[in-house]
Amino acid sequence: MDSEMENKNSTPSVPNCRPGKETIVVALGGNAILRPGENGTFSEQMKNIRNTAAQLAKLILRGKRLVITHGNGPQVGRIFQQQEVGARFGIPEMPLYICGAMSQAQIGFMIQQALYNELIMAGCNKTVVTLICQTLVDPNGKAFSNPTKPIGSFYSKKEAQKAMVEKGEIWKEDSGRGWRRVVPSPEPQGFVEIDAIKLLIAQDIIVIVSGGGGTPVAQDDHGVLTGVDAVVEKDLGAQIVAQIIGAHTLLILTDVTNAMIYYQAPEEQKLEKTSLAEIKRYYRQGHFKPGSMGPKVLAAIRFIESGGEKAVITSLENALLGSEGEIGTVITR
């Protein structure tokens, strides 16, 4: 009787729900969570993430082993803005790196639940885990001598000057729209939790890591960690994860099907299958804008240079075909 009940309640197995042979690091862009023109409500973000999870589930059901990374720009910005409002009522503000950790948990939870539900409905009983990552950065690096990453709301020059004097922050005028706080955007050097990430992958657990590039931390000579107010470039964070775990493919999902050269010019041309040497030449020529396609292409270049087999930049809806190199900008050695 007990065995009959156990069989009745167990999740049915499916042929493709088995340990994956090919490891893919999937870097989700902002459109996986928040679409242009949306207000960023929970229901809007959850709807987008469910659509994203449906695409990721297709990869898993095709026998791919996934490690998932994601952006957090709008979300950490909102958390920061909420703190600014709360401060007017005497609620203590948290450091920027704590806001980043909050967003990792928030977004990770939503992806984790949505992907688990997609797999369960397909008869695939896999565990999905979010790991809050601490990303090692060099506090003496050049990014800290010239902060460039804008965060938070726009303010007047007077308000910005007051914040610079009272809080020691750095603020810059932003394209005639007002003044914004700017923070360093250092390159990731590694992850404190990398051994845990490797163990989870070895157990065929789907891991969500390096959210927003991870929470930046500095390590002293004794190995002691301290949080750093900065924003890590998420695509380079994905590249470091892929490199360290020995992934076969780095799949960067964004809002366009292909990277372009001569973007928005009459001679605009989409890049499809391309070599490492070719994409490096285009990168040096300045075809890819910083803060947009530039970091994605740089991450792809570094991944292939470090021994990766294939890097793909394509749109979210083309995740499956992109992972197989059938669509998107496919970069190989």
N, C-alpha and C positions, 0 to 999 in steps of 0.2 A: 504493500500500500504506500509506504513512504517513498519507494523508488518510483512508483507511478506518479505521485504528487510532484516529486523532484523533476521528472521528465516533462510533466505538464507545464511547470512554471519556468523551466529553463529557457534561455534565449536560443532560438534556432540558429544553427551554424549556417554560414554561407560560404561557397567555395573560395571567394576572394578575401575572406576575413581571416587571414593568417599572417604570420610575421612577414613584413615586407623585406625584399632583398635590396631594393634601391633606396637609399636615404636621400630625401629632398628637403632642403631648408626653404620654406616658403616665407617670403617677406611680403606681408600685406600692407598695401598703401592705405592712405586715409579714406579713399572711396569705399573700402571694405566695411567701414564703420559709419561714416558720415558723408552724405552726398551734397554737392553744391546746392545752395539755396535752402537747405534744411535748417531748422532751429537747433537741432542737437538734443531733442528730447530723448528720454530713455526709450520710448516706444519706437521712434524713428531709428535710433542706433541699433536696437535689438532686431528690428525688421531687416536692416541691412546685414547684420551679422548672421542672421539665419540664412539669408541668400548666400553669403560667403561660405557658411558651413556646408551648404549643399554642394558647392563646388569642391571644397576640400574633401568631403566624404567620397566624391567620385574618385579622387586620387587614391585614397586609402583602399577603397573597394577594388581598385585595379592592382593592388598589391604593393603600393608605395609606402615606405616608412617616412612619416612626416615629422619635422620639427618646425614649429610655427613661430614667427616673429611678427611684430606689428608696430605701427606708428601710434603716437599718442598726442600729437600736437594740439588739436582742438580741445581734447579732454583735459590735458594738464593746464592749458590756458584758461579753461573755464574754472577749474579748481582754484587756480591762482586768483582769478577775478572774484570768486566767491569769498576768498580770504580777505581781499581788499575791502569788500563791502562789510564783512564781519568785523574787521579791525575798527571800523567807525563806531561799533557798539562795544568795543573793549574785548573782543574775542581775540586771543593771541594768534598771530600768524605762524604758520609752519614754514621751515626752510623750503626752497625750491626743490631740492632733491627729495624731500618727503612728499611733496606734491606729485613728483614723478612716480614714486613708489605707490602712492594712492591710485594713480591712473593705471599702473601695471595691474594691480589687483582688480580694478573695476572692469577694464577691457578684457583681461584674461578670464575673469569669471564668465562674462557674456559669451566669449568664443568657446570656452570650455563646455558650458552647458548646451549651447546650440549644436556644437559638433557631436557631443555625446548623444543628444537626442536624435540627430540625423542617422548616426550609426546604429543606434538601438532599433529605430524604425526599419532599417535595412537588414536587421537580424545580425548585426555585428557588435559583439559585446567587448569593446576595447575601452581601456581606461584613458581618460584625457586629464592632464595635470597642468596647472599653471605654476610656474616657478618664478618667484620674485628674484630678479638677478641684480647683483652688484657688479657694475662694470668698472674695471680698473682704468684710471686715466692718469696722465702725468700733470700734476698741478703746476709744474714749472714749464710746461710746454707753451708754444707760441700762441695757442688759442686763448690763454689766460692773460696775455699781455695786450691783446686786441679783441675784446668780446664783440661778436657780430650778430648773435642770434636774438632777434626781438621776441619778447614775450609780453603777455598781458594786454591791458587796454591802452588807448591813446589818451595822453594828458596834455595840458598846456605847458608852455616853457616854464612858467612860474612854479607849477606843481612839480615838474621834473627836477628843477634846480633845488627845490626844497627836499626832495627825496635823496638827491645826490649828497646834500650837506648833512642831513639828519641820519641817513642810513648807509652812506658810503657806496651807494649803487651807481652804476654807469647808465646814463640815458642818452639817446640820440634822436634827432629829428628824423621822421620816417616819411619821405616822399611827399612832404607838404600836408600830411594828414594829422600831424601832431607829434608828440614825443612819446617814445616807448622805452622801457627798460631793456637793455641788451645784456646778454650773459655769454660766457664762453661756450663754444661748441667743439670740445676736444675729440680727438679720434680715440676709439676704444682700443685697449691693449690686451684685454682678456677678461675672463669672468671668474669671480671668486668661487662660484658654484659649479664649475665645469665638470668636476668629478661626479657630482650628483646628476647632471644632465646626461653624461655618458652612461651611467648606471640605469637610468630610466629608459633610455633608448635601447639598451641591451635587453631590457625586459619587455620590449615591444609596447611601451607606453608612449602615447602621443604627448609631446611636451610643448607647451607654449612658454617661450622664453624671450629675454631681451626686449621686453615691451618698451617702445620708445627709445631703443638703444640700451635700455637698462638704467639703473640708478647709479650715477657716477660716484665713485669713491676713490680716495687716495690711500696708499699703503705706506707706512713708515718702515724704517730699517728693521723693526721688530715684528713686522707683519700686521701691526694694528691698523684697522680701517677707520677712515673718517669720511663722512659724506661731503660732497662738493657741489656747490650751487653752479650747475652747468646743465647743458642739454646735449646728449650724445647723438651723433648722426645715426639714425636707425638703420639705414641700408648698410653702412659700414659695420654696424653691430651684427647684422645678419650674416655679413661676409665672414666676420671673425668666428661666429658660431659654426658656420659651414666648414671653414678651414680647420678648426680645431677638432671637430668630430669626424672629419674625413668624408663629408657628404659627397655624393656623386654629382648632384645638381643644385644650383642656386636659382630658385624661381622667384623673380621679383614681379609682383602683381600690382599694377597701377591702373590708371584710367585711360590708357591708350594701348592700341594693339602692338605698335612698334615704336622704337626710338627713331628719331628723324635726324637727318643732316640738312643744313640750310633751312631750318624750321621757319615756317610762315613766309618763306621767300619764294619767288616764282620757280626756282630750281629745287624746291623741297623734294626730298627723297627718303622713303622709309627704308630702314635697314632690316634685312631678313637674316639669312645665314651669313655670318661674317667671321673672319679670323681674328685672333687676338691682336696681331700686328695692325690690322686694318682699323679696328675699333680704337686702339691706342693712338693711332695717327689722327683720327677724327677728334678724339678727346683733347689731344694737344692743340689742335687747331681751334678749339673753343666752340664746338658745335653744340655742346650740352650745358645748359644754364645751371649755375650753382643754386642749390636749394630746390631744384626741380629734377631734371633728368641727369644732371651732372653726378650727384652722389650714387645714383643707381648704376650708371655706366662705370664709375670708378670701382664700385663694389664688385661688379662683374669682372672687370679687368683683374683686380687683385685676387679674386677667387680662382680664376684660371691660372694666373701666375703662380699661385701657391699649390697647384696640382689638381685642382678641380677639373672634372670632365666637361661640364657644360653649364653655361649661365644663360638664362632666358629672361628677357624683359617683355612682358605682354600684359593684356588686360585680364581682369578678374574672371570674366566669363569664359576666357580661353585657357583656364588653368590646366585642364586635362591635356588638350592638344599641345599647349606650351611645354608641359613637362616632358612630352615625347618629342619635342623639337620640331613639331609640325606647323607651328605658327608663332609669330612674334619675332623679336630680334634674338637670334640664337648665336651665341658666341662660343667657339671652341678653339682649341690650340691650333 
